[in-house]
Amino acid sequence: MPKEKIEIAAQWESLDKLHEWDENPRHNQNAIDSVVKSIKRFGFGAPIIARKADGMIIAGHTRFKAAQELNLDKVPVRYLDLDPADAKMLALADNKVGEISDCNESLWAKTLQELKDNEINIDDLGWNEAEIEQILSGPIIENYIAPDNEELNMDDFDNFDHQCPRCNFEWNE
């Protein structure tokens, strides 16, 4: 009976065995400092994904650049046996899928507030201080335009064109 091939989740690999995808549409220079801080604090949470045939990075360009900045000799790499087209498709999907997911900002705020309340430094999570304060101050209402600070005229609330027969809600067209 033939031995079943066991796929390795990741292996430690020398940085010089990897190279960036020249056509990577993601420009991640602004994220490198945050990833450097994350690697220093937590290590690698996810390996770099590379094409087995030539070491081209499919996912993890920012981790690769952060490792270079940290002068690391080796990084965790998951090699995939993909043809060039599939490697490009995975690279694009890896970047896009995270953008289309929804986030529960209330849970973000709750978790960030818990960490702050326990005096844990949350500066190195990838958000800047203004973004953290925005999350902690409440949900963002898209396309909201605040009304002018005019004094309300109570007469505006006395004469409505329509009224709901069930709940008595009143409105104008």
N, C-alpha and C positions, 0 to 999 in steps of 0.2 A: 504494500500500500504506500503511495507517495506521501511524503511529508507535506503537511499544510504550511504554506508560507505565512509567517507571522509578520505583520506590518508594524514597524517601529513608530510609536507616536512622535518621538523627537529624539534627536541625538545632539551632543555637543559638537560643534563644528567650528573650524577656524574661519574668521571673518574673510580671509583672502580666498576662500572657496566659493564665496557668494559675490554676485554682482547685481546691481539695480537694473530694473526694467527701464530702458532708455525712454520708452514712450509712456511712462507712468503719468496719467493725467492729474493725479493728486499731488498738489504742492504742499508739502508738510513741514517746511522749514520752521514755521511758527510754533509747531507742536514739539519740536525736539527737546527744548529745555524742560517741558513738563514730563516728557517720557524719561529723560535722564533722571529727574527727581524720583519718578515712580520706580524705575529700575533700582536706584540706590536704596529706596525704602523697602520695596517688596520683592525685588528680583524680577525675573521674567514670568509674567502671568500667562503668557501665550508664546509659543515658539514662532520664529520666522518661518513662513511657508515658502519653499523654493522648488523650482523645477529640477527633477532628478538628473536630467540629461546634461544640463549646463550650469546649474547653480543660480539661475535667474530668480530673483526674488519676485514672488507672486503677491504675497501679503506680508507686511512687516517692514516696509521701507523706513518708517520712523524709528522703529526699534533698532534697525540696522545702523541708522545714522547716530542714534543715541549711544549705541555700543561703541561706535567709532570715537565719538566724543569722550566716552569714558575710558578709552584705550583698552577695551576688553580684548582678550585673545580669542575667546570662543563664545559662541552664543547657541541657544537651543534652536535646532532647525528641524522642521518636518519636511521631508522630501516627498514630492508627489510625482508620479510617472505620468505626466500630461504632455500632450503635443502642444506646440506653440499657440494654436488657436484656443484650446481649452484653458491653457495657463492665462491667457489674456482675458478670457471670459470670466474666470474665477477672480482675477485681480479686480476687474470692474465690478463684479457682483459683491465682492468683499467690501469695497468702498461704498457702494450704493445701498446695500441692504440696511446698514446702520442708519442711514439718513431717512429711510422710509418708515422706520419703526416709530411707534408712539411712546411717549413717556408720561408717567403720572407725576406731574410737577409737585403735587401735594406730598407724595411719598419722598421725592427728592428733598423737599423742604423739611419734612419731618426728620429724615435721616441726617441731613446737614445740621439741623438744629440740635439733635441729640449729640452729635459729635462736638459741636461748639459748646453745648452745656456741660459736657464732660472735659472741657478745656483741651480738646484734641485739635491740633493744627490742621486745618482743612485747606491751607493755601496751595498745596501741591496736587490738587485733584484735576486740574485742567481748566477750571473756571477762574476768571479773574474776580477781583473783589466786588466790582459792580454787578457782575452776573450772579454772584452768590447772594448779594443783598437783594437783587431783584427776585430771585427764587424764594428767599426767606420772607420777602414782603408780601407775597401772595401771587396768585395766578395772573398770567399775562392775558389780557383780553385783546385779541387781534382786531385791528382797525378801529379801536375805541378812540373817540375824540371827546375829550372832556368838555362839558358845557362851559360857556362863559360864566363868570361869577356875577351874573345879574341877579337881582333880587326877584324871587318868584312872585308872580301876581296870582293871588288866590282866586280871582275871578276866572282865570283860565281853567280852573278845575270844577266849575259849576255848570257849564253848558257843553254837553257832549252831543254829538250827532247820533250815536248808537249806544245801545245797552244790551248786554247779553241777558236773555230771559232766564237762564239757569243760575248764573253767579252774580249778575248785576254789574259785571265789569263794564265800564264806560270808556268810549274812545271816539276820536275824530278820524276822518279819513285823511 
